Amino acid sequence: ELGDLGEAFNTMADRLVTLQEEVKRQERQAMFGRVAAGLVHDLSHPIQNIGNSTRLLLRDDVDAESRELFRRTIERELATLKRFMEDLRHVVKPRPIERFPMDINGSVAEIVEPMRTEGERNGVTVEAQYAPGPLVIDGDRFALGRVYRNLITNAIQATEPGGSVTIATARVGDRIEISVTDTGSGIPPERLSAIFDDFVTTKRRGLGLGLAISKRIVEQLDGTIAVQSEVGRGTAFTLRFPARDDRSAQAAAS
């Protein structure tokens, strides 16, 4: 009887292993299906806009103002396609993180200034508030620029015309903070816990990789990323990094 019982347990264990493998296989297939569907949906829209704008741009009866509008549409949609490709490339082959002393105020300003134009196109004011420096961390300027750009772009897209996006820096104890706050639509509480997962998005367009990639970058630099949101009032993302010592800060700021 003990032998029969042991054999039954072994058979049951084998079946559980087989079931787990089948569930994982189905989950992978479902994930790839979602990714493929997302790619078709998200890439078709900008490609269609580029095609339509290009055809109209080549017509002889189009006035100068319309030509400029079509040109800007092509530039905007090409930038969208570039962001999609960068997100996919980062998932397949992440760029190695490099660490150097860097001034946070300077790195934020490099991204904020160009993003003001993006905000203006959407009727959204993009503001920056810089704490007195130097605010220096061990960071990767390129990688953090990607994080800032993603958070600001998301904030602009979530905010109605007439609203605002504010990027602020601060030193709190031994940490440097960067916050991106918008007056947008907010994120429902039931979705907050999953927004940093791969292929999860709160937007009508997008692969849902930006926040997941941002979280990985921040954590690779020994930082944290937190989010607070209220539906109808807006969302705030806060990055926190260990501050460098005074001598390193002076060297990076000079």
C-alpha atoms as an extended CHARMM CRD file, in Angstrom:
* protein
*
       254  EXT
         1         1  GLU       CA              0.0000000000        0.0000000000        0.0000000000  PROA      1               0.0000000000
         2         2  LEU       CA              2.8270000000        2.4120000000        0.8110000000  PROA      2               0.0000000000
         3         3  GLY       CA              4.3610000000        1.6050000000       -2.5770000000  PROA      3               0.0000000000
         4         4  ASP       CA              1.0780000000        2.3330000000       -4.3250000000  PROA      4               0.0000000000
         5         5  LEU       CA              0.7210000000        5.5710000000       -2.3770000000  PROA      5               0.0000000000
         6         6  GLY       CA              4.2560000000        6.6570000000       -3.2950000000  PROA      6               0.0000000000
         7         7  GLU       CA              3.6150000000        5.8690000000       -6.9470000000  PROA      7               0.0000000000
         8         8  ALA       CA              0.3810000000        7.8810000000       -6.8430000000  PROA      8               0.0000000000
         9         9  PHE       CA              2.2230000000       10.8610000000       -5.3620000000  PROA      9               0.0000000000
        10        10  ASN       CA              4.9150000000       10.6390000000       -8.0470000000  PROA      10              0.0000000000
        11        11  THR       CA              2.2870000000       10.4620000000      -10.7800000000  PROA      11              0.0000000000
        12        12  MET       CA              0.4810000000       13.4600000000       -9.3050000000  PROA      12              0.0000000000
        13        13  ALA       CA              3.7710000000       15.4210000000       -9.0670000000  PROA      13              0.0000000000
        14        14  ASP       CA              4.5730000000       14.6250000000      -12.7000000000  PROA      14              0.0000000000
        15        15  ARG       CA              1.1280000000       15.8070000000      -13.7550000000  PROA      15              0.0000000000
        16        16  LEU       CA              1.5660000000       19.0440000000      -11.7830000000  PROA      16              0.0000000000
        17        17  VAL       CA              4.9060000000       19.7160000000      -13.4890000000  PROA      17              0.0000000000
        18        18  THR       CA              3.3410000000       19.0310000000      -16.8970000000  PROA      18              0.0000000000
        19        19  LEU       CA              0.4130000000       21.3170000000      -16.0540000000  PROA      19              0.0000000000
        20        20  GLN       CA              2.7510000000       24.1190000000      -14.9090000000  PROA      20              0.0000000000
        21        21  GLU       CA              4.7540000000       23.8620000000      -18.1310000000  PROA      21              0.0000000000
        22        22  GLU       CA              1.5620000000       23.9620000000      -20.1900000000  PROA      22              0.0000000000
        23        23  VAL       CA              0.3130000000       27.0330000000      -18.2940000000  PROA      23              0.0000000000
        24        24  LYS       CA              3.6480000000       28.7920000000      -18.8550000000  PROA      24              0.0000000000
        25        25  ARG       CA              3.5530000000       27.9070000000      -22.5510000000  PROA      25              0.0000000000
        26        26  GLN       CA              0.0230000000       29.2640000000      -22.8820000000  PROA      26              0.0000000000
        27        27  GLU       CA              0.9950000000       32.4240000000      -20.9730000000  PROA      27              0.0000000000
        28        28  ARG       CA              3.9540000000       32.9800000000      -23.3170000000  PROA      28              0.0000000000
        29        29  GLN       CA              1.7430000000       32.4730000000      -26.3590000000  PROA      29              0.0000000000
        30        30  ALA       CA             -0.8530000000       34.8640000000      -24.9380000000  PROA      30              0.0000000000
        31        31  MET       CA              1.8360000000       37.4600000000      -24.2100000000  PROA      31              0.0000000000
        32        32  PHE       CA              3.3010000000       37.2050000000      -27.7120000000  PROA      32              0.0000000000
        33        33  GLY       CA             -0.2130000000       37.4710000000      -29.1110000000  PROA      33              0.0000000000
        34        34  ARG       CA             -0.8320000000       40.6560000000      -27.1210000000  PROA      34              0.0000000000
        35        35  VAL       CA              2.5150000000       42.0810000000      -28.2350000000  PROA      35              0.0000000000
        36        36  ALA       CA              1.8150000000       41.2860000000      -31.8910000000  PROA      36              0.0000000000
        37        37  ALA       CA             -1.6760000000       42.7680000000      -31.6940000000  PROA      37              0.0000000000
        38        38  GLY       CA             -0.3060000000       45.8420000000      -29.9470000000  PROA      38              0.0000000000
        39        39  LEU       CA              2.3870000000       46.3010000000      -32.5910000000  PROA      39              0.0000000000
        40        40  VAL       CA             -0.1270000000       46.0540000000      -35.4370000000  PROA      40              0.0000000000
        41        41  HSD       CA             -2.4460000000       48.5330000000      -33.7400000000  PROA      41              0.0000000000
        42        42  ASP       CA              0.1960000000       51.0200000000      -32.5950000000  PROA      42              0.0000000000
        43        43  LEU       CA              2.3440000000       51.0030000000      -35.7360000000  PROA      43              0.0000000000
        44        44  SER       CA             -0.4960000000       51.1080000000      -38.2510000000  PROA      44              0.0000000000
        45        45  HSD       CA             -1.8050000000       54.4570000000      -37.0180000000  PROA      45              0.0000000000
        46        46  PRO       CA              1.4170000000       56.5100000000      -37.4460000000  PROA      46              0.0000000000
        47        47  ILE       CA              2.2620000000       54.7090000000      -40.7040000000  PROA      47              0.0000000000
        48        48  GLN       CA             -1.1660000000       55.5490000000      -42.0890000000  PROA      48              0.0000000000
        49        49  ASN       CA             -0.7970000000       59.1970000000      -41.0040000000  PROA      49              0.0000000000
        50        50  ILE       CA              2.6430000000       59.4240000000      -42.6320000000  PROA      50              0.0000000000
        51        51  GLY       CA              1.3160000000       57.9240000000      -45.8640000000  PROA      51              0.0000000000
        52        52  ASN       CA             -1.7130000000       60.2340000000      -46.0170000000  PROA      52              0.0000000000
        53        53  SER       CA              0.3310000000       63.3340000000      -45.1970000000  PROA      53              0.0000000000
        54        54  THR       CA              2.9940000000       62.4400000000      -47.7630000000  PROA      54              0.0000000000
        55        55  ARG       CA              0.4030000000       62.0030000000      -50.5220000000  PROA      55              0.0000000000
        56        56  LEU       CA             -1.2240000000       65.3360000000      -49.6770000000  PROA      56              0.0000000000
        57        57  LEU       CA              2.1520000000       67.0500000000      -49.4330000000  PROA      57              0.0000000000
        58        58  LEU       CA              2.9770000000       66.0140000000      -53.0020000000  PROA      58              0.0000000000
        59        59  ARG       CA             -0.1600000000       67.5670000000      -54.4520000000  PROA      59              0.0000000000
        60        60  ASP       CA              0.2690000000       70.7860000000      -56.4200000000  PROA      60              0.0000000000
        61        61  ASP       CA             -2.9300000000       72.4170000000      -55.1320000000  PROA      61              0.0000000000
        62        62  VAL       CA             -1.9160000000       72.4280000000      -51.4230000000  PROA      62              0.0000000000
        63        63  ASP       CA             -1.2730000000       75.8390000000      -49.8510000000  PROA      63              0.0000000000
        64        64  ALA       CA              1.8240000000       76.6650000000      -47.7520000000  PROA      64              0.0000000000
        65        65  GLU       CA              0.0030000000       76.4840000000      -44.4000000000  PROA      65              0.0000000000
        66        66  SER       CA             -1.3450000000       72.9970000000      -45.1480000000  PROA      66              0.0000000000
        67        67  ARG       CA              2.0740000000       71.8480000000      -46.3430000000  PROA      67              0.0000000000
        68        68  GLU       CA              3.5760000000       72.9080000000      -43.0210000000  PROA      68              0.0000000000
        69        69  LEU       CA              0.8360000000       71.0460000000      -41.1430000000  PROA      69              0.0000000000
        70        70  PHE       CA              1.4550000000       67.8550000000      -43.1470000000  PROA      70              0.0000000000
        71        71  ARG       CA              5.2180000000       68.2020000000      -42.6130000000  PROA      71              0.0000000000
        72        72  ARG       CA              4.7840000000       68.5040000000      -38.8420000000  PROA      72              0.0000000000
        73        73  THR       CA              2.4640000000       65.4750000000      -38.8490000000  PROA      73              0.0000000000
        74        74  ILE       CA              5.1130000000       63.3920000000      -40.6290000000  PROA      74              0.0000000000
        75        75  GLU       CA              7.8010000000       64.5160000000      -38.1560000000  PROA      75              0.0000000000
        76        76  ARG       CA              5.5710000000       63.7580000000      -35.1660000000  PROA      76              0.0000000000
        77        77  GLU       CA              4.6140000000       60.2810000000      -36.3730000000  PROA      77              0.0000000000
        78        78  LEU       CA              8.2080000000       59.4320000000      -37.3160000000  PROA      78              0.0000000000
        79        79  ALA       CA              9.1980000000       60.3800000000      -33.7520000000  PROA      79              0.0000000000
        80        80  THR       CA              6.4470000000       58.0520000000      -32.4800000000  PROA      80              0.0000000000
        81        81  LEU       CA              7.7780000000       55.1710000000      -34.5880000000  PROA      81              0.0000000000
        82        82  LYS       CA             11.2960000000       55.8770000000      -33.3420000000  PROA      82              0.0000000000
        83        83  ARG       CA             10.1230000000       55.6510000000      -29.7050000000  PROA      83              0.0000000000
        84        84  PHE       CA              8.4080000000       52.3100000000      -30.4220000000  PROA      84              0.0000000000
        85        85  MET       CA             11.5950000000       50.9340000000      -31.9810000000  PROA      85              0.0000000000
        86        86  GLU       CA             13.7310000000       52.1880000000      -29.1000000000  PROA      86              0.0000000000
        87        87  ASP       CA             11.4240000000       50.5270000000      -26.5590000000  PROA      87              0.0000000000
        88        88  LEU       CA             11.5320000000       47.1980000000      -28.3990000000  PROA      88              0.0000000000
        89        89  ARG       CA             15.3000000000       47.4180000000      -28.8620000000  PROA      89              0.0000000000
        90        90  HSD       CA             15.7620000000       48.0740000000      -25.1450000000  PROA      90              0.0000000000
        91        91  VAL       CA             13.7100000000       44.9890000000      -24.2610000000  PROA      91              0.0000000000
        92        92  VAL       CA             15.6270000000       42.7490000000      -26.6860000000  PROA      92              0.0000000000
        93        93  LYS       CA             19.0810000000       44.1820000000      -25.9590000000  PROA      93              0.0000000000
        94        94  PRO       CA             19.2100000000       46.6430000000      -23.0560000000  PROA      94              0.0000000000
        95        95  ARG       CA             21.8640000000       49.3400000000      -23.3040000000  PROA      95              0.0000000000
        96        96  PRO       CA             24.5010000000       48.8850000000      -20.5540000000  PROA      96              0.0000000000
        97        97  ILE       CA             24.1790000000       51.4000000000      -17.7180000000  PROA      97              0.0000000000
        98        98  GLU       CA             27.2090000000       53.6090000000      -17.1230000000  PROA      98              0.0000000000
        99        99  ARG       CA             27.7970000000       55.5740000000      -13.9290000000  PROA      99              0.0000000000
       100       100  PHE       CA             29.3930000000       58.9950000000      -13.7220000000  PROA      100             0.0000000000
       101       101  PRO       CA             28.8700000000       61.9440000000      -11.3670000000  PROA      101             0.0000000000
       102       102  MET       CA             26.1450000000       64.0500000000      -12.9770000000  PROA      102             0.0000000000
       103       103  ASP       CA             24.2190000000       67.1670000000      -12.0510000000  PROA      103             0.0000000000
       104       104  ILE       CA             20.4840000000       66.4680000000      -11.9400000000  PROA      104             0.0000000000
       105       105  ASN       CA             19.4050000000       70.0480000000      -12.6720000000  PROA      105             0.0000000000
       106       106  GLY       CA             21.4780000000       70.1060000000      -15.8470000000  PROA      106             0.0000000000
       107       107  SER       CA             20.2880000000       66.7050000000      -17.0550000000  PROA      107             0.0000000000
       108       108  VAL       CA             16.6270000000       67.6080000000      -16.4540000000  PROA      108             0.0000000000
       109       109  ALA       CA             16.9850000000       70.9560000000      -18.2540000000  PROA      109             0.0000000000
       110       110  GLU       CA             18.3850000000       69.2120000000      -21.3440000000  PROA      110             0.0000000000
       111       111  ILE       CA             15.1290000000       67.2570000000      -21.7090000000  PROA      111             0.0000000000
       112       112  VAL       CA             12.6000000000       69.7920000000      -20.4230000000  PROA      112             0.0000000000
       113       113  GLU       CA             13.4420000000       72.5690000000      -22.8500000000  PROA      113             0.0000000000
       114       114  PRO       CA             12.7060000000       70.5270000000      -26.0310000000  PROA      114             0.0000000000
       115       115  MET       CA              9.6120000000       69.0310000000      -24.3630000000  PROA      115             0.0000000000
       116       116  ARG       CA              8.0980000000       72.5090000000      -23.9420000000  PROA      116             0.0000000000
       117       117  THR       CA              7.4430000000       72.5210000000      -27.6970000000  PROA      117             0.0000000000
       118       118  GLU       CA              5.6910000000       69.1450000000      -27.4400000000  PROA      118             0.0000000000
       119       119  GLY       CA              3.5380000000       70.5670000000      -24.6550000000  PROA      119             0.0000000000
       120       120  GLU       CA              2.6580000000       73.6610000000      -26.6910000000  PROA      120             0.0000000000
       121       121  ARG       CA              1.5040000000       71.4890000000      -29.5980000000  PROA      121             0.0000000000
       122       122  ASN       CA             -0.9360000000       69.8280000000      -27.1940000000  PROA      122             0.0000000000
       123       123  GLY       CA             -2.0010000000       73.0200000000      -25.4120000000  PROA      123             0.0000000000
       124       124  VAL       CA             -0.1860000000       71.9340000000      -22.2330000000  PROA      124             0.0000000000
       125       125  THR       CA              2.2300000000       74.1330000000      -20.2660000000  PROA      125             0.0000000000
       126       126  VAL       CA              5.4980000000       72.3890000000      -19.3240000000  PROA      126             0.0000000000
       127       127  GLU       CA              7.2190000000       74.0200000000      -16.3510000000  PROA      127             0.0000000000
       128       128  ALA       CA             10.4470000000       73.2870000000      -14.4670000000  PROA      128             0.0000000000
       129       129  GLN       CA             11.3490000000       74.0880000000      -10.8630000000  PROA      129             0.0000000000
       130       130  TYR       CA             15.0000000000       73.5850000000       -9.9420000000  PROA      130             0.0000000000
       131       131  ALA       CA             16.2540000000       73.3490000000       -6.3670000000  PROA      131             0.0000000000
       132       132  PRO       CA             19.5200000000       75.1680000000       -5.5830000000  PROA      132             0.0000000000
       133       133  GLY       CA             22.4460000000       72.9680000000       -6.6080000000  PROA      133             0.0000000000
       134       134  PRO       CA             24.5820000000       71.1870000000       -6.9890000000  PROA      134             0.0000000000
       135       135  LEU       CA             22.3530000000       68.0950000000       -6.9840000000  PROA      135             0.0000000000
       136       136  VAL       CA             24.7350000000       65.3220000000       -8.0100000000  PROA      136             0.0000000000
       137       137  ILE       CA             24.2450000000       61.5640000000       -8.2570000000  PROA      137             0.0000000000
       138       138  ASP       CA             26.0980000000       58.6410000000       -9.8050000000  PROA      138             0.0000000000
       139       139  GLY       CA             24.0290000000       58.3010000000      -12.9440000000  PROA      139             0.0000000000
       140       140  ASP       CA             23.8160000000       57.6640000000      -16.6660000000  PROA      140             0.0000000000
       141       141  ARG       CA             22.8430000000       60.8800000000      -18.4660000000  PROA      141             0.0000000000
       142       142  PHE       CA             21.5420000000       59.1020000000      -21.5700000000  PROA      142             0.0000000000
       143       143  ALA       CA             19.5140000000       56.5020000000      -19.6550000000  PROA      143             0.0000000000
       144       144  LEU       CA             18.0010000000       59.0360000000      -17.2480000000  PROA      144             0.0000000000
       145       145  GLY       CA             17.1700000000       61.3140000000      -20.1670000000  PROA      145             0.0000000000
       146       146  ARG       CA             15.1260000000       58.4440000000      -21.5300000000  PROA      146             0.0000000000
       147       147  VAL       CA             13.2850000000       58.1470000000      -18.2030000000  PROA      147             0.0000000000
       148       148  TYR       CA             12.5500000000       61.9000000000      -18.0030000000  PROA      148             0.0000000000
       149       149  ARG       CA             11.3670000000       61.9880000000      -21.6210000000  PROA      149             0.0000000000
       150       150  ASN       CA              9.0480000000       59.0300000000      -21.1060000000  PROA      150             0.0000000000
       151       151  LEU       CA              7.4840000000       60.4490000000      -17.9360000000  PROA      151             0.0000000000
       152       152  ILE       CA              7.0220000000       63.9220000000      -19.4170000000  PROA      152             0.0000000000
       153       153  THR       CA              5.5700000000       62.5430000000      -22.6700000000  PROA      153             0.0000000000
       154       154  ASN       CA              3.1040000000       60.3940000000      -20.7130000000  PROA      154             0.0000000000
       155       155  ALA       CA              2.1420000000       63.3900000000      -18.5640000000  PROA      155             0.0000000000
       156       156  ILE       CA              1.5150000000       65.6090000000      -21.6080000000  PROA      156             0.0000000000
       157       157  GLN       CA             -0.6070000000       62.9240000000      -23.2800000000  PROA      157             0.0000000000
       158       158  ALA       CA             -2.6600000000       62.4570000000      -20.0960000000  PROA      158             0.0000000000
       159       159  THR       CA             -3.3460000000       66.1920000000      -19.7090000000  PROA      159             0.0000000000
       160       160  GLU       CA             -6.1220000000       68.1090000000      -21.4300000000  PROA      160             0.0000000000
       161       161  PRO       CA             -5.3900000000       71.4020000000      -23.2270000000  PROA      161             0.0000000000
       162       162  GLY       CA             -5.0570000000       74.1910000000      -20.6830000000  PROA      162             0.0000000000
       163       163  GLY       CA             -3.4510000000       71.8990000000      -18.1180000000  PROA      163             0.0000000000
       164       164  SER       CA              0.1510000000       71.7640000000      -16.9770000000  PROA      164             0.0000000000
       165       165  VAL       CA              3.0780000000       69.4180000000      -16.3680000000  PROA      165             0.0000000000
       166       166  THR       CA              5.6550000000       70.3630000000      -13.7390000000  PROA      166             0.0000000000
       167       167  ILE       CA              9.1150000000       68.8550000000      -13.3730000000  PROA      167             0.0000000000
       168       168  ALA       CA             10.7830000000       69.6460000000      -10.0510000000  PROA      168             0.0000000000
       169       169  THR       CA             14.0880000000       68.7350000000       -8.4040000000  PROA      169             0.0000000000
       170       170  ALA       CA             14.8670000000       68.6740000000       -4.6850000000  PROA      170             0.0000000000
       171       171  ARG       CA             17.3260000000       67.4060000000       -2.1110000000  PROA      171             0.0000000000
       172       172  VAL       CA             15.7220000000       65.5760000000        0.8120000000  PROA      172             0.0000000000
       173       173  GLY       CA             18.2840000000       64.3770000000        3.3310000000  PROA      173             0.0000000000
       174       174  ASP       CA             20.7630000000       62.1410000000        1.5420000000  PROA      174             0.0000000000
       175       175  ARG       CA             18.5080000000       61.6590000000       -1.4880000000  PROA      175             0.0000000000
       176       176  ILE       CA             17.9850000000       63.6060000000       -4.6990000000  PROA      176             0.0000000000
       177       177  GLU       CA             14.3840000000       63.7290000000       -5.9580000000  PROA      177             0.0000000000
       178       178  ILE       CA             12.9510000000       64.4210000000       -9.4000000000  PROA      178             0.0000000000
       179       179  SER       CA              9.1760000000       64.6550000000       -9.6770000000  PROA      179             0.0000000000
       180       180  VAL       CA              6.9430000000       64.8560000000      -12.7500000000  PROA      180             0.0000000000
       181       181  THR       CA              3.4460000000       66.0630000000      -11.8760000000  PROA      181             0.0000000000
       182       182  ASP       CA              0.5180000000       66.6170000000      -14.2210000000  PROA      182             0.0000000000
       183       183  THR       CA             -3.0210000000       67.9520000000      -13.9250000000  PROA      183             0.0000000000
       184       184  GLY       CA             -4.3330000000       65.1840000000      -16.1560000000  PROA      184             0.0000000000
       185       185  SER       CA             -6.9790000000       62.5090000000      -15.9690000000  PROA      185             0.0000000000
       186       186  GLY       CA             -5.2620000000       60.3820000000      -13.3140000000  PROA      186             0.0000000000
       187       187  ILE       CA             -4.9130000000       56.6140000000      -13.0920000000  PROA      187             0.0000000000
       188       188  PRO       CA             -7.6320000000       54.4010000000      -11.5500000000  PROA      188             0.0000000000
       189       189  PRO       CA             -6.4990000000       52.8290000000       -8.2310000000  PROA      189             0.0000000000
       190       190  GLU       CA             -7.0050000000       49.2830000000       -9.5300000000  PROA      190             0.0000000000
       191       191  ARG       CA             -4.4580000000       49.8990000000      -12.3170000000  PROA      191             0.0000000000
       192       192  LEU       CA             -1.7290000000       51.5530000000      -10.2680000000  PROA      192             0.0000000000
       193       193  SER       CA             -0.1770000000       48.3090000000       -9.0440000000  PROA      193             0.0000000000
       194       194  ALA       CA              0.4500000000       47.0770000000      -12.6010000000  PROA      194             0.0000000000
       195       195  ILE       CA              1.6190000000       50.1950000000      -14.4430000000  PROA      195             0.0000000000
       196       196  PHE       CA              5.3090000000       49.2350000000      -14.1780000000  PROA      196             0.0000000000
       197       197  ASP       CA              4.7270000000       45.7910000000      -15.7200000000  PROA      197             0.0000000000
       198       198  ASP       CA              5.7490000000       45.0100000000      -19.3010000000  PROA      198             0.0000000000
       199       199  PHE       CA              3.0930000000       45.6410000000      -21.9710000000  PROA      199             0.0000000000
       200       200  VAL       CA              0.7560000000       47.4680000000      -19.5900000000  PROA      200             0.0000000000
       201       201  THR       CA             -0.4420000000       50.8850000000      -20.7240000000  PROA      201             0.0000000000
       202       202  THR       CA             -3.0470000000       53.3920000000      -19.6090000000  PROA      202             0.0000000000
       203       203  LYS       CA             -3.0740000000       55.0840000000      -23.0420000000  PROA      203             0.0000000000
       204       204  ARG       CA             -5.0020000000       54.3420000000      -26.2260000000  PROA      204             0.0000000000
       205       205  ARG       CA             -1.6660000000       54.0830000000      -28.0750000000  PROA      205             0.0000000000
       206       206  GLY       CA              1.6330000000       52.6730000000      -26.8890000000  PROA      206             0.0000000000
       207       207  LEU       CA              3.2890000000       49.3210000000      -26.3320000000  PROA      207             0.0000000000
       208       208  GLY       CA              3.2070000000       49.6210000000      -22.5540000000  PROA      208             0.0000000000
       209       209  LEU       CA              6.9840000000       49.3270000000      -22.2100000000  PROA      209             0.0000000000
       210       210  GLY       CA              8.0080000000       52.8650000000      -21.2760000000  PROA      210             0.0000000000
       211       211  LEU       CA              7.3000000000       52.7200000000      -17.5410000000  PROA      211             0.0000000000
       212       212  ALA       CA              8.6710000000       49.1800000000      -17.2090000000  PROA      212             0.0000000000
       213       213  ILE       CA             11.9220000000       50.2400000000      -18.8920000000  PROA      213             0.0000000000
       214       214  SER       CA             12.0630000000       53.4040000000      -16.7770000000  PROA      214             0.0000000000
       215       215  LYS       CA             11.6980000000       51.3890000000      -13.5730000000  PROA      215             0.0000000000
       216       216  ARG       CA             14.5400000000       49.0440000000      -14.5780000000  PROA      216             0.0000000000
       217       217  ILE       CA             16.8450000000       51.9670000000      -15.3870000000  PROA      217             0.0000000000
       218       218  VAL       CA             16.0930000000       53.7270000000      -12.1030000000  PROA      218             0.0000000000
       219       219  GLU       CA             16.6610000000       50.5690000000      -10.0500000000  PROA      219             0.0000000000
       220       220  GLN       CA             19.9350000000       49.8350000000      -11.8830000000  PROA      220             0.0000000000
       221       221  LEU       CA             21.1140000000       53.2340000000      -10.6260000000  PROA      221             0.0000000000
       222       222  ASP       CA             20.1430000000       52.3040000000       -7.0260000000  PROA      222             0.0000000000
       223       223  GLY       CA             17.1010000000       54.5580000000       -7.1950000000  PROA      223             0.0000000000
       224       224  THR       CA             13.3740000000       54.1650000000       -6.6750000000  PROA      224             0.0000000000
       225       225  ILE       CA             10.3220000000       55.3070000000       -8.6220000000  PROA      225             0.0000000000
       226       226  ALA       CA              6.9540000000       55.9110000000       -6.9680000000  PROA      226             0.0000000000
       227       227  VAL       CA              3.5910000000       57.0620000000       -8.2590000000  PROA      227             0.0000000000
       228       228  GLN       CA              0.6340000000       58.8430000000       -6.6980000000  PROA      228             0.0000000000
       229       229  SER       CA             -2.5350000000       59.4980000000       -8.6550000000  PROA      229             0.0000000000
       230       230  GLU       CA             -6.0840000000       60.6740000000       -8.2370000000  PROA      230             0.0000000000
       231       231  VAL       CA             -8.6520000000       60.2430000000      -10.9730000000  PROA      231             0.0000000000
       232       232  GLY       CA             -9.7030000000       63.6140000000      -12.3490000000  PROA      232             0.0000000000
       233       233  ARG       CA             -6.9060000000       65.5290000000      -10.6010000000  PROA      233             0.0000000000
       234       234  GLY       CA             -3.6290000000       64.1870000000      -11.9620000000  PROA      234             0.0000000000
       235       235  THR       CA             -0.5930000000       62.0190000000      -11.3870000000  PROA      235             0.0000000000
       236       236  ALA       CA              2.8520000000       62.4820000000       -9.8370000000  PROA      236             0.0000000000
       237       237  PHE       CA              5.8950000000       60.2660000000      -10.4290000000  PROA      237             0.0000000000
       238       238  THR       CA              8.8410000000       60.6940000000       -8.0700000000  PROA      238             0.0000000000
       239       239  LEU       CA             12.3760000000       59.4200000000       -8.6780000000  PROA      239             0.0000000000
       240       240  ARG       CA             14.8080000000       59.1790000000       -5.7510000000  PROA      240             0.0000000000
       241       241  PHE       CA             18.5620000000       58.5770000000       -5.9540000000  PROA      241             0.0000000000
       242       242  PRO       CA             21.4140000000       58.5580000000       -3.4220000000  PROA      242             0.0000000000
       243       243  ALA       CA             23.2000000000       61.9250000000       -3.4350000000  PROA      243             0.0000000000
       244       244  ARG       CA             26.9550000000       62.0830000000       -4.0420000000  PROA      244             0.0000000000
       245       245  ASP       CA             29.2460000000       63.5220000000       -1.3700000000  PROA      245             0.0000000000
       246       246  ASP       CA             30.1630000000       67.2340000000       -1.4210000000  PROA      246             0.0000000000
       247       247  ARG       CA             33.5310000000       66.8580000000       -3.1520000000  PROA      247             0.0000000000
       248       248  SER       CA             32.0610000000       64.7860000000       -5.9770000000  PROA      248             0.0000000000
       249       249  ALA       CA             29.1880000000       67.2460000000       -6.2860000000  PROA      249             0.0000000000
       250       250  GLN       CA             31.5260000000       70.2030000000       -6.6570000000  PROA      250             0.0000000000
       251       251  ALA       CA             33.5770000000       68.3790000000       -9.3030000000  PROA      251             0.0000000000
       252       252  ALA       CA             30.4940000000       67.4340000000      -11.3410000000  PROA      252             0.0000000000
       253       253  ALA       CA             29.0170000000       70.9220000000      -11.1230000000  PROA      253             0.0000000000
       254       254  SER       CA             32.2300000000       72.6780000000      -12.1530000000  PROA      254             0.0000000000
